[in-house]
């Protein structure tokens, strides 16, 4: 072999050795880098596992149940959720389009709220619910106590209302039985006794109106016509007090209600407004639409009422008047409630009062 060829082979072998050493060095560096990356991944996995455990501990320590539902199956539930309900109960919370509500499960009462998960969690919803059984039991006890208290007040007021005419009747009857009265005086005292009987009859009828369930005869009518008829009927009372009335009907559509009952409601509120305002006072009546309700707003610039009176104004036998049993507003409240409506009150002392009567437009 020629010397030149030998040198060429030696040079080639040297270049190959250098390339081989370089590849080995690169491999070692890559292996070292991979090892470091592997350590970093393991460290990150440990941190993620620790964060996941921490998050689960937080969720399991919450006093409320947290559930993630994927379509109809439960994909996650914390410890409280597992303690409070079965999977069927948890899935029942997801039925319907409601976003919040209350549900009974066995002997327990639960309040819940639902939200849709975002950021890539398509089709998943989180439901948070809490056990309000003790709260509901406490509320039931409070309501029972309030009913008993109301019954005690009712008995006391009935006794007071009936005792007054009975006392007068007893006095008149004793004078009639004495035999010392002239015919003209006897007639006068008999009239007094009859008046006392009618007074007791009125009180008893009011009590029956309070206790008797309301039977409604619903018909499609314009509430504006009821208000106009009632204002016409009460016009003499209004004009005698020199009271200004402004009536504005922004809604003239039909709604379903009992016309006779509704006249009683409107008459009661207008009568209260007349008594609340001074001479040259002002009463404003407005009819408007609010979603599925027709709203009758009756406002006055009278004496107004305190917060305590406002809270108790619809309670049975509650009254601020010297005369009366205190059943008028309770009766009209139940009439509106029987229509599946409700009443709201805004008032403060010295600033008048506004009553908002919400009546469903359609049959309840």
Secondary structure, 3 states (H helix, E strand, C coil): CCHHHHHHHHHHHHHHHHHHHHHHHHHHHHHHHHHHHHHHHHHHHHHHHHHHHHHHHHHHHCCCEEEEEECCEEEEECHHHHHHCCHHHHHHCCCCCCCEEEEEECCEEEEEEEEECCCCCCCEEEEEEEECHHHHHHHHHHHHHHHHHHHHHHHHHHHHHHHHHHHHHHHHHHHHHCCCCCHHHHHHHHHHHHHHHHHHHHHHHHHHHHHCCCCCCCEEECHHHHHHHHHHHCHHHHHHCCCEEEEEECCCCCEEECHHHHHHHHHHHHHHHHHHCCCCCEEEEEEEEECCEEEEEEEECCCCCCHHHHHHCCCCCCCCCCCCCCCHHHHHHHHHHHCCCEEEEEECCCCCEEEEEEEECCCC
